[in-house]
Amino acid sequence: MNVARDLMAVLVVTLSWVPLATAQTPTQPTPRQHERAGRYEEAVRGFAVVLAEEPANLTALLGLERVLGNRLDRSAEVWPYLERAINAAPQHEQIREIAFRIASTAFGPDSIPGVVERWTAALPLSATPYRQYAFWLADAGDLERALAVLDEGDDRITDARLSQYRAQILIRAGDWLAAASHWRRAVDLDPAFAQTAGASLSRSPPVHREAILQTVLGVRPSTAGRLLSADLLVRWGRPEEGWALLDASLPPNDDQAAAILRRFADRAGQLRTLAGARARGFALERLAERQVGGEAARTRVEAARAFADAGDLPAAQRLLNRSRSRTTEADEAVATATLIRVLTDAGQLEDAEERFLEWETRLRGDDVDELRHRMAWAWILRPEMERAERILANDSSVTAMAIGGWIALYRGELAAAKENFGAAGPSTQSREEATRRASMLVLLQRIQAQQAPDLGAALLLVAQGDTTAAIPRLESVAQTLPAQAGRPEVFAHAGQLLHRQRDYEGAIRLFDLAFASDTTGPNAPAAELAVAVALAELGRGDEAVPRLEHLILTYQESALVPQARRLLDRINGMIPKS
């Protein structure tokens, strides 16, 4: 089909204003500058000057497409320039793509088959015209014809891209298994498509995933199919299964294998799970085996960190011991810092501290501080408070001061704990830790006693993770405190611990004790609201309603009244649970 003859017969294009090509002086604005300034007619004339000398100048053709097509809605006027460009460079793929876009915009659907026919005749081995036409049809909602166009291309050429395009259109149609089959074909033809295939199929609904894996693997699994399956498994949160496939399918070429291993390790690490960390460790360890010197040692340190995150401390220590003897001193310092972390987390505090003191002056400053504080906490939880204080002896940071506050608290030295917490301020450490410290400071400020060893011992049990043993001790401590000086706050603190563990019945009992201890004190509205929240969590809204109504009417000035109203509305069905 000759689009210029058949379609332009009805189109009147006036070119009389196009000047002859002349050399521009340096002071004349370029067509692009005219375009940016919104002087579109001047831009058109400027692009036309360029095309008069260079008919196939891609920059000028794209400029005309932008200005005449997008800005002035006169797409048809671009066509004569495109005809000249195609005649000058018949195999220029990008010019053909512009012609496709202009024809579809200016002349409608009937013009497309002729444009594509001329394109495929000029470039018989190109997959691009089939892609353009198929996706144009798919965007118009005609998926059947889109697939037929790709069938025609497949009959003429064998190209992995055609399988890729078919897979994408089949996904639009919801046919995930057929799409998986074509993605498998694409990666078999060209393994470079594996990442795109993995990203595409990873979005499949869970109900289809096992069948997709079977389709991708096939009866006779190929290396590319196994690698694609491994990528899908890690994307779907099954990294250890993915690693088993990947490890058995790595190509012999070290560079190719290294890229695959690094990509897998990064994906596994993004899962933020123990299984993901473990699979990341395996992949990095295998990667290090394909590297040499310092690069290999640094990768082993990465692998060790991954194994440590997964809780596999023996594997982490094994890798670190290998890497420390094969690096520069700077790299060895990084490896040693990681080893100290691993030893600390494994409870081998004596070894960790010994290595720390040996390397303290050679470690990076940030590592020194972080390791010192990590070891101090480990000694606290053992509990060996003197060892914790010793490791912090030369540390004047506010973080060390905050940790010193916890040491004092667990010893029952409430006055010293309050002083340290107050001096550390609200911005030290993470937001979570600062909030925990601020909450504890509020509790301690209500207690007038300077010493409370039983309270410190109970709170240490909480820090050690033994809430079950801590709760009765906290109750016992609360009973010894005055109603206006700590009793309701300690009861409420114990209730909050149980609430976090979803022991709502136990929490309600303790919050009720907190409320009954001092119904006029500052903690009373919070305790009553906490009771109502726990009742609502148990589905006992009818019991929560009177508690909320009492709070709203009795403590009208409390900042908690809006929260109480919102919960009351939710229970009454006025707003959804959020």
Beta strands, then each sheet from edge to edge (+ up, - down):
end
